Amino acid sequence: MADPTPADPSATATPAATHKIGVSRPDLPVTDLPTPEEVFGVRRLGPRELFKYALGPSLIALGISIGSGEWLLGPQAVGQFGFEGVGWIIVVSAVLQTLYNIESSRYVMATGEAPVVGWGRVPPGWFLWVPLSVFVVIFSFIVGGWAASAGQGLYALVHGEVPPQGAEEPRIWAIALLVVVFLITAGARRISRALELANWVMIGTILVGLVLLCLFVVPFGLWWEGIKGFVTPAAPPEGITATQIGGLAGFTALASGLNWYVMGHYRDKGYGMGYRTGFISGLRGERSTLLSSGVTFPDDAKNKALWRRWYRLLLTDMWGIFFAGAMLGMLLPTILMARAVELSGTRPTQADMPTFVAGALDAEYGRWLFYAALLLGVLILFTTQLGIFEAMVRVTTDAAHATSPRLRRLLEGDPRRFYYPFMLVLLVIIGIILHFALPISLVQWSANMSNLGALIYPFMLMYLNSRLPRPARPRPWHYVILVLNFLFFGFFFVNFVADFVGDPLVTF
């Protein structure tokens, strides 16, 4: 496959041809969109080439989503309250987030800019929105609940028992897994591609393993109850708080209003104008030129047709992999949790959630299922750990590289010189923070902080996408979808703040 090395934007553009989007950032040079065949180095993009080369960025997002929402918050809610009134919230959240992802990726494909760089074009300018966006992402995820949960699962896998509350060793395992993430990125030729391949292997193993496990232990009645709960609107169950629902909604599929922090992988994959702007290479790869500002395409018949091809690829990747995978990844763990509650006669707590299913299966079926469930749990949580940890580093690197000419000079144009030292610093900070609370409490914090993004970024996307070249602009109903994201996820963040300082807005 050909690397999407950025081409000279002026090569096919007329002199001084630029397109202005927003404020405080350079105008975008105008040049032709590449063809998918050019980007992926194939003569024809058939089904085989589609799966081998073109699809994949949504796998990184799916890997993140399967850990925090699908393995922790969704099963916890079902284990405590059942499917009715919980399942349909999962589906609504996943549909809204998939559509939101598409709108975020629309901007990336049309300009080759990562979203955190694009926010700098929204008035009053980059000096407000870029640092604020980096802060929100890091503040939301640096608490390390996903890492702490993975550490608990790995402790149980090694020792054959659930870790005692407050034990130090699970935290050591969590830090060790962060080091593994660093090694994966350091050993990559191209970081996004390494993350894709790792997620292809892990998510494939996870879904096949979950299907086999559920077929073995979950009766048909629970399968039907889970499916029915997903498609039947109902009032939230008595006893659940809006803060718990907000955590579930926020981390179903991905991270509600902050989903944009993973969509920059479409640039590195070479989708659309991302092919013209470059990518972050790994330590083993050759240095790639990463442009500090984007490129866009002219409004003509040729590029309109090419845009439609790229947009269809995006829809295939998002609906065929991300949405379908998120739904299957939520259904299987939740029915498995429902079965574990039946078998054990107890309900999960925040303290035992990461290992609850394994413990219940151990008592009923023996140690082999205990270890099988733990292994799946560790893989699931590690995919989240891999994606979130790398994404915090990536967002910060993109933001710093794009907005600071002085830093670019210090780095000599090589963003890896910032990326890897910052990853090590972040590793140390997360390793300290994850000592201060239970893993599920940390994950619920992150999920509700993700809902904060829904109060801000849908409107910023409306501003940016309405100024794209005409073929790439959204249709009116796309703006409606972004408003619905604001209303749905934004409510849960406002409730979270009210609950934090006093009483929640709504109780059930």
C-alpha positions as CSV (number, residue, x, y, z in Angstrom):
1,M,0.0,0.0,0.0
2,A,1.3,3.5,-0.8
3,D,2.0,5.8,2.1
4,P,-0.2,8.9,2.0
5,T,2.8,11.2,1.8
6,P,1.6,14.8,1.3
7,A,1.9,16.1,-2.2
8,D,2.7,19.7,-3.0
9,P,-0.7,21.5,-2.8
10,S,0.3,23.8,-5.6
11,A,1.0,21.0,-8.0
12,T,-2.5,21.0,-9.5
13,A,-3.8,24.3,-8.3
14,T,-3.9,27.5,-10.1
15,P,-1.6,30.2,-8.7
16,A,-3.0,32.0,-5.6
17,A,-6.0,29.6,-5.5
18,T,-7.1,29.5,-1.9
19,H,-10.2,28.9,0.1
20,K,-10.9,30.8,3.3
21,I,-12.5,29.1,6.3
22,G,-12.9,31.0,9.5
23,V,-10.4,33.2,11.2
24,S,-6.8,33.2,12.7
25,R,-5.6,30.3,10.5
26,P,-4.1,30.4,7.0
27,D,-6.3,30.1,4.0
28,L,-6.4,26.6,2.5
29,P,-4.6,26.0,-0.8
30,V,-6.8,24.5,-3.5
31,T,-5.9,21.3,-5.3
32,D,-7.6,18.2,-6.7
33,L,-8.8,15.4,-4.4
34,P,-6.7,12.2,-4.9
35,T,-8.5,9.1,-6.1
36,P,-8.9,6.2,-3.6
37,E,-6.8,4.0,-5.9
38,E,-3.9,6.6,-5.8
39,V,-4.0,6.7,-2.0
40,F,-4.2,3.0,-1.3
41,G,-1.9,2.0,-4.1
42,V,-4.3,-0.3,-6.0
43,R,-5.6,-0.5,-9.6
44,R,-9.2,-1.0,-8.5
45,L,-10.8,-0.7,-5.1
46,G,-12.9,-3.9,-4.9
47,P,-14.3,-5.6,-1.8
48,R,-10.9,-7.3,-1.1
49,E,-9.0,-4.0,-1.4
50,L,-11.7,-2.2,0.6
51,F,-11.1,-4.4,3.7
52,K,-7.4,-4.7,3.2
53,Y,-6.5,-1.1,2.7
54,A,-9.4,1.4,2.9
55,L,-11.4,0.5,6.0
56,G,-9.9,0.9,9.4
57,P,-9.9,4.3,11.1
58,S,-13.3,3.6,12.8
59,L,-11.7,0.4,14.3
60,I,-9.6,2.6,16.5
61,A,-12.7,4.4,17.7
62,L,-14.5,1.1,18.1
63,G,-11.6,-0.3,20.2
64,I,-12.0,2.6,22.6
65,S,-15.7,2.3,22.8
66,I,-15.9,-1.4,23.5
67,G,-13.9,-1.0,26.7
68,S,-15.4,1.8,28.7
69,G,-19.0,1.8,27.6
70,E,-19.6,-1.7,26.3
71,W,-17.7,-3.7,28.9
72,L,-18.1,-1.5,32.0
73,L,-20.9,1.1,32.1
74,G,-23.4,-0.7,29.9
75,P,-23.2,-4.1,31.7
76,Q,-23.1,-2.3,35.1
77,A,-26.4,-0.5,34.3
78,V,-28.0,-3.7,33.0
79,G,-26.7,-5.8,35.9
80,Q,-28.2,-3.3,38.4
81,F,-31.4,-2.3,36.7
82,G,-32.2,-4.7,33.8
83,F,-32.6,-4.0,30.1
84,E,-35.9,-2.1,30.2
85,G,-35.3,1.7,30.0
86,V,-31.6,1.2,29.6
87,G,-31.2,-0.6,26.3
88,W,-32.9,2.0,24.1
89,I,-30.7,4.7,25.5
90,I,-27.7,2.7,24.2
91,V,-29.2,2.6,20.7
92,V,-30.1,6.3,20.6
93,S,-26.6,7.3,21.8
94,A,-24.9,5.0,19.2
95,V,-26.9,6.4,16.3
96,L,-26.4,10.0,17.3
97,Q,-22.7,9.4,17.9
98,T,-22.2,7.7,14.5
99,L,-23.8,10.6,12.7
100,Y,-21.7,13.0,14.8
101,N,-18.5,11.1,13.8
102,I,-19.4,11.4,10.2
103,E,-19.8,15.2,10.5
104,S,-16.4,15.4,12.3
105,S,-14.7,13.3,9.6
106,R,-16.4,15.3,6.8
107,Y,-14.2,18.2,7.9
108,V,-11.1,16.1,8.1
109,M,-11.6,14.6,4.6
110,A,-12.4,18.0,3.0
111,T,-9.4,19.9,4.5
112,G,-6.8,17.3,5.7
113,E,-6.8,19.1,9.1
114,A,-7.3,17.2,12.4
115,P,-10.4,18.5,14.2
116,V,-8.4,20.1,17.0
117,V,-6.6,22.2,14.4
118,G,-9.9,23.1,12.6
119,W,-11.4,24.4,15.9
120,G,-8.8,27.2,15.6
121,R,-10.7,28.6,12.6
122,V,-13.8,29.3,14.7
123,P,-14.1,32.8,16.0
124,P,-12.5,34.3,18.1
125,G,-9.7,32.0,16.9
126,W,-7.1,29.3,17.7
127,F,-5.8,31.1,20.9
128,L,-9.1,30.2,22.6
129,W,-10.4,27.0,21.0
130,V,-7.2,25.0,20.5
131,P,-5.8,25.1,24.0
132,L,-9.3,24.7,25.5
133,S,-10.0,21.6,23.3
134,V,-6.7,20.0,24.3
135,F,-7.5,20.7,28.0
136,V,-11.0,19.3,27.8
137,V,-9.7,16.0,26.2
138,I,-6.9,15.5,28.7
139,F,-9.0,16.6,31.6
140,S,-11.7,14.1,30.6
141,F,-9.4,11.1,30.2
142,I,-6.3,11.6,32.3
143,V,-8.1,10.2,35.3
144,G,-7.2,6.7,33.9
145,G,-10.3,4.7,34.8
146,W,-9.9,2.6,31.7
147,A,-6.3,1.8,32.7
148,A,-7.2,1.0,36.3
149,S,-9.9,-1.4,35.1
150,A,-7.5,-3.2,32.8
151,G,-5.1,-3.6,35.7
152,Q,-7.8,-5.2,37.9
153,G,-8.6,-7.7,35.1
154,L,-4.9,-8.5,34.5
155,Y,-4.3,-9.0,38.3
156,A,-7.2,-11.5,38.4
157,L,-5.9,-13.3,35.3
158,V,-2.5,-13.7,36.8
159,H,-3.5,-14.7,40.3
160,G,-6.7,-16.5,39.6
161,E,-8.7,-14.4,42.1
162,V,-10.4,-11.0,42.3
163,P,-8.0,-8.3,43.7
164,P,-8.7,-7.1,47.2
165,Q,-10.1,-3.6,47.3
166,G,-7.4,-1.0,47.4
167,A,-4.6,-3.4,46.3
168,E,-1.6,-1.8,44.8
169,E,-0.6,-4.5,42.3
170,P,-3.6,-3.9,39.9
171,R,-2.3,-0.3,39.6
172,I,1.2,-1.6,38.7
173,W,-0.3,-3.8,36.0
174,A,-2.3,-0.8,34.7
175,I,1.0,1.2,34.4
176,A,2.7,-1.7,32.8
177,L,0.0,-1.8,30.1
178,L,0.5,1.9,29.5
179,V,4.2,1.1,28.8
180,V,3.0,-1.6,26.3
181,V,1.0,1.2,24.4
182,F,4.2,3.2,24.3
183,L,6.1,0.3,22.8
184,I,3.4,-0.4,20.2
185,T,3.6,3.2,18.9
186,A,7.4,3.4,19.2
187,G,7.7,0.2,17.1
188,A,5.4,1.3,14.4
189,R,6.3,2.6,10.9
190,R,3.1,4.6,10.8
191,I,1.2,4.9,14.1
192,S,-2.3,4.9,12.8
193,R,-1.7,1.8,10.7
194,A,-0.2,0.0,13.8
195,L,-3.3,0.9,15.8
196,E,-5.6,-0.4,13.1
197,L,-3.8,-3.7,12.8
198,A,-3.8,-4.2,16.6
199,N,-7.5,-3.4,16.7
200,W,-8.3,-5.8,13.8
201,V,-6.7,-8.6,15.8
202,M,-8.0,-7.7,19.2
203,I,-11.6,-6.7,18.3
204,G,-11.9,-9.8,16.0
205,T,-10.8,-12.0,18.9
206,I,-13.1,-10.2,21.4
207,L,-16.2,-10.4,19.3
208,V,-15.7,-14.1,18.3
209,G,-14.9,-14.9,21.9
210,L,-18.0,-13.1,23.2
211,V,-20.3,-14.8,20.7
212,L,-19.0,-18.2,21.6
213,L,-19.2,-17.5,25.4
214,C,-22.7,-16.1,25.1
215,L,-23.9,-19.0,23.0
216,F,-22.5,-21.4,25.6
217,V,-23.9,-19.8,28.8
218,V,-26.7,-17.4,27.9
219,P,-30.2,-18.9,27.4
220,F,-32.2,-17.7,24.4
221,G,-34.7,-15.8,26.6
222,L,-31.9,-13.5,27.8
223,W,-30.8,-12.9,24.1
224,W,-34.4,-11.9,23.3
225,E,-34.7,-9.7,26.4
226,G,-31.5,-7.9,25.5
227,I,-32.5,-7.3,21.9
228,K,-36.0,-6.2,22.9
229,G,-34.6,-3.8,25.5
230,F,-32.5,-2.2,22.8
231,V,-35.4,-1.4,20.5
232,T,-38.2,-0.7,23.0
233,P,-38.4,2.9,24.3
234,A,-39.2,2.9,28.0
235,A,-38.8,5.2,31.0
236,P,-35.6,4.8,32.9
237,P,-35.8,2.2,35.7
238,E,-36.6,3.2,39.2
239,G,-33.5,3.8,41.3
240,I,-31.1,4.8,38.4
241,T,-29.7,8.3,38.5
242,A,-29.5,10.6,35.5
243,T,-25.7,10.7,36.2
244,Q,-25.5,7.0,35.7
245,I,-27.5,7.3,32.5
246,G,-25.3,10.1,31.4
247,G,-22.2,8.0,31.9
248,L,-23.8,5.1,29.9
249,A,-24.9,7.5,27.1
250,G,-21.6,9.3,27.1
251,F,-19.5,6.2,26.6
252,T,-21.9,4.1,24.5
253,A,-20.2,3.9,21.1
254,L,-17.4,6.4,21.9
255,A,-17.3,9.6,23.9
256,S,-20.4,11.7,22.8
257,G,-19.3,15.3,22.2
258,L,-15.6,14.5,22.3
259,N,-15.7,11.8,19.5
260,W,-13.7,14.2,17.3
261,Y,-10.5,13.5,19.2
262,V,-10.2,10.1,17.3
263,M,-11.3,11.3,13.9
264,G,-7.9,12.7,12.9
265,H,-6.9,9.1,12.0
266,Y,-8.8,9.6,8.7
267,R,-6.1,12.2,7.9
268,D,-3.3,9.8,8.7
269,K,-5.1,7.1,6.7
270,G,-5.1,9.4,3.7
271,Y,-8.8,9.9,3.3
272,G,-9.6,12.8,0.9
273,M,-7.4,15.8,1.4
274,G,-5.6,14.0,4.3
275,Y,-3.5,12.5,1.6
276,R,-2.1,16.0,0.8
277,T,-1.3,16.9,4.4
278,G,0.6,14.0,5.8
279,F,0.7,11.8,8.9
280,I,2.6,11.1,12.2
281,S,5.0,8.3,11.5
282,G,6.4,5.9,14.1
283,L,10.0,5.7,15.2
284,R,10.7,2.8,12.8
285,G,9.1,4.7,9.9
286,E,10.6,7.3,7.6
287,R,9.9,10.8,8.6
288,S,6.7,12.1,7.0
289,T,6.1,15.8,6.3
290,L,3.1,16.9,8.3
291,L,1.7,20.2,7.0
292,S,0.8,22.7,9.7
293,S,-2.3,23.8,7.9
294,G,-4.8,22.1,5.6
295,V,-5.6,21.9,1.9
296,T,-9.0,21.7,0.1
297,F,-10.4,21.1,-3.3
298,P,-12.1,23.1,-6.1
299,D,-15.8,23.1,-6.7
300,D,-15.9,21.4,-10.1
301,A,-17.5,18.3,-11.6
302,K,-14.4,16.1,-11.3
303,N,-13.8,16.8,-7.6
304,K,-17.5,16.6,-6.8
305,A,-17.5,13.0,-8.1
306,L,-14.3,12.2,-6.2
307,W,-15.8,13.6,-3.0
308,R,-18.8,11.3,-3.4
309,R,-16.5,8.3,-3.6
310,W,-14.6,9.3,-0.5
311,Y,-17.9,10.1,1.4
312,R,-19.2,6.6,0.5
313,L,-16.0,5.1,1.9
314,L,-16.5,7.1,5.1
315,L,-20.1,5.9,5.5
316,T,-19.1,2.3,4.9
317,D,-16.4,2.5,7.5
318,M,-18.7,4.3,10.1
319,W,-21.9,2.3,9.7
320,G,-20.4,-1.1,8.7
321,I,-17.6,-1.3,11.3
322,F,-18.1,1.4,14.0
323,F,-21.9,1.3,14.5
324,A,-22.4,-2.5,13.9
325,G,-19.4,-3.3,16.1
326,A,-20.6,-1.0,18.9
327,M,-24.1,-2.6,18.9
328,L,-22.7,-6.1,18.9
329,G,-20.1,-5.1,21.4
330,M,-22.8,-3.7,23.7
331,L,-25.3,-6.5,23.3
332,L,-23.0,-9.4,24.1
333,P,-21.5,-8.0,27.3
334,T,-24.9,-6.9,28.6
335,I,-26.6,-10.3,28.1
336,L,-23.5,-11.9,29.6
337,M,-23.8,-9.6,32.6
338,A,-27.5,-10.4,32.9
339,R,-26.7,-14.1,33.0
340,A,-24.0,-13.5,35.6
341,V,-26.5,-11.7,37.9
342,E,-28.9,-14.7,37.5
343,L,-26.2,-17.2,38.4
344,S,-24.7,-15.3,41.3
345,G,-27.9,-13.9,42.8
346,T,-26.1,-10.6,43.4
347,R,-25.6,-7.4,41.4
348,P,-22.3,-5.8,40.4
349,T,-20.8,-2.9,42.4
350,Q,-18.3,-0.2,41.4
351,A,-15.6,-2.1,43.2
352,D,-16.0,-5.6,41.6
353,M,-17.4,-4.6,38.1
354,P,-14.3,-5.3,36.0
355,T,-14.2,-9.0,37.3
356,F,-17.8,-9.6,38.3
357,V,-18.7,-11.7,35.2
358,A,-15.6,-13.9,35.5
359,G,-16.4,-14.6,39.2
360,A,-20.0,-15.6,38.5
361,L,-18.9,-17.9,35.7
362,D,-16.2,-19.4,37.8
363,A,-18.7,-20.5,40.5
364,E,-21.1,-22.1,38.0
365,Y,-18.9,-23.5,35.2
366,G,-15.3,-23.8,36.6
367,R,-12.0,-22.1,36.3
368,W,-11.7,-22.4,32.5
369,L,-14.6,-20.0,32.0
370,F,-13.2,-17.7,34.7
371,Y,-10.0,-17.4,32.8
372,A,-11.7,-17.1,29.4
373,A,-13.9,-14.2,30.7
374,L,-10.9,-12.5,32.3
375,L,-8.8,-12.8,29.2
376,L,-11.6,-11.2,27.1
377,G,-12.1,-8.5,29.7
378,V,-8.4,-7.6,29.6
379,L,-8.3,-7.5,25.8
380,I,-11.4,-5.3,25.8
381,L,-10.1,-2.9,28.3
382,F,-6.7,-2.8,26.7
383,T,-8.2,-1.7,23.3
384,T,-9.6,1.3,25.2
385,Q,-6.3,1.9,26.9
386,L,-4.5,1.8,23.6
387,G,-6.8,4.2,21.8
388,I,-7.4,6.8,24.6
389,F,-3.8,7.0,25.7
390,E,-2.5,7.5,22.1
391,A,-5.3,9.9,21.3
392,M,-4.5,12.3,24.2
393,V,-0.9,12.4,22.9
394,R,-2.0,12.8,19.2
395,V,-4.4,15.7,19.9
396,T,-1.8,17.6,21.9
397,T,0.9,16.9,19.2
398,D,-1.4,18.1,16.4
399,A,-2.4,21.2,18.3
400,A,1.1,22.2,19.2
401,H,2.6,21.4,15.8
402,A,-0.1,23.4,14.0
403,T,-0.2,26.5,16.1
404,S,3.4,27.1,17.1
405,P,6.0,28.0,14.4
406,R,8.7,28.2,17.1
407,L,8.0,24.7,18.2
408,R,8.1,23.5,14.6
409,R,11.5,25.0,14.2
410,L,12.7,23.4,17.5
411,L,11.3,20.0,16.3
412,E,12.9,20.6,12.8
413,G,9.5,19.8,11.3
414,D,9.4,16.3,12.9
415,P,6.3,16.0,15.3
416,R,7.7,12.7,16.6
417,R,10.1,14.8,18.7
418,F,7.2,16.1,20.7
419,Y,4.9,13.0,20.4
420,Y,7.1,10.5,22.2
421,P,8.4,12.6,25.1
422,F,4.9,13.9,25.8
423,M,3.6,10.3,25.9
424,L,6.2,9.4,28.6
425,V,5.2,12.5,30.6
426,L,1.5,11.6,30.4
427,L,2.2,8.0,31.3
428,V,3.8,9.1,34.6
429,I,0.9,11.5,35.4
430,I,-1.8,8.9,34.7
431,G,0.1,6.4,36.8
432,I,-0.2,8.8,39.7
433,I,-3.8,9.8,39.3
434,L,-5.2,6.3,39.0
435,H,-4.3,5.7,42.6
436,F,-7.0,8.0,43.9
437,A,-10.4,6.4,43.1
438,L,-12.2,3.2,42.1
439,P,-11.9,2.4,38.3
440,I,-15.6,2.6,37.6
441,S,-15.9,6.0,39.4
442,L,-13.1,7.3,37.2
443,V,-14.7,6.0,34.0
444,Q,-18.1,7.6,34.9
445,W,-16.2,10.9,35.5
446,S,-14.7,10.6,32.0
447,A,-18.0,9.7,30.4
448,N,-19.9,12.7,31.9
449,M,-17.0,15.0,31.0
450,S,-17.3,13.8,27.4
451,N,-20.8,15.0,27.5
452,L,-19.4,18.5,28.1
453,G,-18.2,18.5,24.5
454,A,-21.8,18.2,23.2
455,L,-22.4,21.7,24.5
456,I,-19.6,23.1,22.4
457,Y,-18.5,21.2,19.4
458,P,-21.7,20.5,17.4
459,F,-22.0,24.2,16.8
460,M,-18.4,24.6,15.9
461,L,-18.8,21.8,13.4
462,M,-21.8,23.6,11.9
463,Y,-19.7,26.7,11.5
464,L,-16.8,24.9,9.8
465,N,-18.7,22.5,7.6
466,S,-21.0,25.2,6.3
467,R,-17.8,26.9,4.9
468,L,-16.4,23.8,3.1
469,P,-16.3,23.6,-0.7
470,R,-19.9,23.2,-1.9
471,P,-19.8,19.5,-2.7
472,A,-18.6,18.7,0.9
473,R,-21.2,20.8,2.7
474,P,-23.8,19.0,4.9
475,R,-27.4,18.9,4.0
476,P,-29.9,20.6,6.3
477,W,-30.8,17.5,8.2
478,H,-27.2,17.0,9.2
479,Y,-27.4,20.2,11.1
480,V,-30.6,18.9,12.9
481,I,-28.6,15.8,13.9
482,L,-25.9,18.0,15.5
483,V,-28.5,20.0,17.4
484,L,-29.9,16.7,18.7
485,N,-26.5,15.7,19.9
486,F,-26.3,19.0,21.8
487,L,-29.7,18.4,23.4
488,F,-29.3,14.7,24.3
489,F,-25.7,14.7,25.6
490,G,-25.7,18.3,26.8
491,F,-28.6,17.6,29.2
492,F,-26.6,14.8,30.9
493,F,-23.6,17.1,31.4
494,V,-25.7,19.8,33.0
495,N,-27.3,17.2,35.2
496,F,-23.8,15.9,36.1
497,V,-22.7,19.3,37.3
498,A,-26.0,19.8,39.2
499,D,-25.5,16.4,40.9
500,F,-21.9,17.2,41.7
501,V,-22.7,20.5,43.5
502,G,-26.0,19.6,45.0
503,D,-29.0,17.6,43.6
504,P,-29.5,16.1,40.2
505,L,-31.9,17.8,37.8
506,V,-33.9,14.5,37.4
507,T,-34.4,11.5,39.7
508,F,-36.2,8.2,38.8
